[in-house]
Amino acid sequence: MNEYQEIEKLLERFFEGRTSGEEEQQLYRFFAQEDTLPEQWLRYRPLFSYFETGLAEECRLPDSNLRPLPPPRRKRRALWAGVAALLTGILAGTLLLRERAQFDPYEGSYIVRNGVYITDLKQIKPELEATLRDVMRQQEQYEQQLRMLDAPDGFDPALRLERQIEALYCEMLSGFQDGEIRREAEKILDINCNN
């Protein structure tokens, strides 16, 4: 009776998926007996018989000279495509790094001295750099002059110059005694000195 209680507990654990390999072997042996099995457990005999022998037969590979199946073609193609992409990336990166390392902004430059066309970078590089420094200095001077011309009151430099010329004309016209002649001169010069 004690054995039946133990088998009942093992069955419960088996159907819950908590039995060890050794406990399952014990169940297989128990259900393989031909003698007395309680009627309520007879229905489990084919199940355990299948697990013990049938399943093992299905899982066993035949003893022939079969080789393992090659991976599907799609997987092989994907693998080769990945390898090719990786190699292409490495090659492109190497070429870009090599090209950047060899970049010279003066490459292709030349000068003509006394009618002689000179392309040797060792000879012309100092002259090119001196010319660049001169251009930068001239640009700074030009910008400085523009800043000086900018009126602090926000007027346009050309408008400011025009007003200075008007002021000079008005100063000159102020020396005229006859008001009629002064107004006529203002009309001709298109200025208004009354402001």
C-alpha positions in Angstrom: 0.0 0.0 0.0 2.9 2.3 0.7 4.2 1.9 -2.8 0.9 3.0 -4.3 0.9 6.2 -2.2 4.4 6.9 -3.4 3.3 6.3 -7.0 0.3 8.6 -6.5 2.6 11.4 -5.3 5.0 10.8 -8.2 2.1 10.9 -10.7 1.0 14.2 -9.2 4.5 15.7 -9.5 4.9 14.2 -13.0 1.8 16.0 -14.3 3.0 19.2 -12.7 6.3 18.8 -14.4 8.3 18.6 -11.2 9.8 15.0 -11.4 13.4 14.2 -11.8 14.8 11.8 -14.5 15.2 9.1 -11.8 11.6 9.5 -10.6 10.3 9.3 -14.2 12.3 6.1 -14.7 10.6 4.7 -11.5 7.2 5.6 -13.0 8.1 3.9 -16.3 9.1 0.7 -14.6 6.0 0.7 -12.4 3.6 1.1 -15.4 5.6 -1.5 -17.4 4.7 -4.3 -14.9 2.3 -6.8 -16.3 0.8 -7.8 -12.9 -1.6 -6.0 -10.8 -2.2 -2.3 -11.5 -5.1 -0.6 -9.9 -7.9 0.0 -12.4 -7.7 3.8 -12.0 -4.1 3.8 -13.3 -4.5 1.4 -16.2 -5.3 4.4 -18.5 -1.8 5.8 -17.8 0.0 2.6 -19.0 0.0 3.6 -22.7 1.2 7.1 -21.9 4.2 5.9 -19.8 5.0 3.2 -22.3 5.1 5.8 -25.1 7.3 8.1 -23.0 9.7 5.2 -22.2 10.1 3.7 -25.6 8.1 5.4 -28.4 9.3 8.9 -27.7 12.9 7.7 -27.5 12.4 5.8 -30.8 11.2 9.0 -32.5 14.0 11.1 -31.2 16.8 8.6 -32.0 18.6 9.2 -35.3 19.0 6.3 -37.6 22.4 4.7 -37.6 22.9 5.4 -41.3 25.6 7.6 -42.8 23.4 10.7 -42.7 25.2 14.0 -42.4 23.6 16.9 -40.5 21.4 19.0 -42.6 23.0 22.1 -44.0 21.5 25.4 -42.9 18.7 26.6 -45.2 20.0 28.6 -48.2 18.3 31.7 -47.1 20.2 31.7 -43.8 23.5 31.0 -45.7 22.8 33.9 -48.1 22.0 36.2 -45.2 25.2 35.2 -43.4 27.3 35.8 -46.6 25.5 39.1 -47.2 26.3 40.2 -43.6 30.0 39.2 -44.0 30.2 41.1 -47.3 28.6 44.2 -45.7 31.0 44.0 -42.8 34.0 43.7 -45.1 32.8 46.6 -47.3 32.4 48.8 -44.3 35.9 48.0 -43.1 37.3 48.7 -46.5 35.4 52.0 -47.0 36.5 53.1 -43.5 40.1 52.3 -44.2 40.1 54.2 -47.5 38.4 57.2 -45.9 40.9 57.4 -43.1 43.8 57.0 -45.4 42.4 59.8 -47.7 41.8 62.2 -44.8 45.3 61.6 -43.5 46.8 62.5 -46.9 44.6 65.7 -47.5 46.7 68.8 -48.1 44.8 72.1 -48.7 47.6 73.4 -50.9 47.6 70.4 -53.2 47.2 71.6 -56.8 48.4 75.1 -56.0 51.0 76.9 -58.2 52.6 80.2 -58.7 54.2 81.9 -61.7 57.4 83.7 -60.9 59.2 85.5 -63.8 57.2 83.5 -66.3 58.1 80.1 -64.7 55.2 77.9 -63.6 56.1 76.4 -60.1 54.1 73.6 -58.5 56.6 72.3 -55.9 54.7 72.7 -52.6 57.9 73.0 -50.6 58.8 76.1 -52.6 55.4 77.8 -52.9 53.8 76.9 -49.5 55.6 79.8 -47.6 54.5 82.3 -50.3 50.9 81.0 -50.3 50.8 81.3 -46.5 52.2 84.9 -46.6 49.6 85.8 -49.2 46.9 84.4 -47.0 48.1 86.4 -44.0 48.1 89.6 -46.2 44.6 89.0 -47.3 43.4 88.4 -43.7 45.1 91.6 -42.6 43.5 93.6 -45.4 40.1 92.1 -44.6 40.5 93.1 -41.0 41.4 96.7 -42.0 38.4 96.9 -44.3 36.1 95.7 -41.6 37.6 98.3 -39.2 37.0 101.1 -41.6 33.4 100.0 -42.0 32.9 100.1 -38.3 34.4 103.6 -38.1 32.0 104.8 -40.9 29.0 103.4 -39.1 27.4 106.3 -37.3 26.7 105.8 -33.6 23.2 107.2 -34.2 22.4 104.3 -36.5 22.5 106.3 -39.8 23.7 104.8 -43.1 27.2 106.0 -43.9 26.2 107.3 -47.3 23.2 109.3 -45.8 25.6 110.7 -43.2 28.0 111.9 -45.9 25.1 113.5 -47.8 24.0 115.4 -44.6 27.6 116.6 -44.1 27.7 117.9 -47.7 24.3 119.6 -47.1 25.6 121.3 -43.9 28.6 122.6 -45.9 26.3 124.0 -48.6 24.1 125.6 -46.0 27.1 127.2 -44.3 28.3 128.5 -47.6 24.8 129.8 -48.5 24.4 131.5 -45.2 26.9 134.1 -46.4 24.4 135.3 -49.0 22.8 138.6 -47.9 19.8 138.3 -50.3 17.3 135.8 -49.0 15.7 135.4 -52.4 19.0 134.3 -54.0 19.7 132.0 -51.0 16.3 130.3 -51.5 16.9 130.0 -55.2 20.3 128.3 -54.6 18.7 125.9 -52.1 16.1 124.9 -54.8 18.9 124.3 -57.3 21.0 122.3 -54.8 17.8 120.5 -53.6 18.5 121.3 -49.9 16.7 123.0 -47.1 18.8 125.1 -44.8 16.0 126.3 -42.5 16.2 123.2 -40.3 
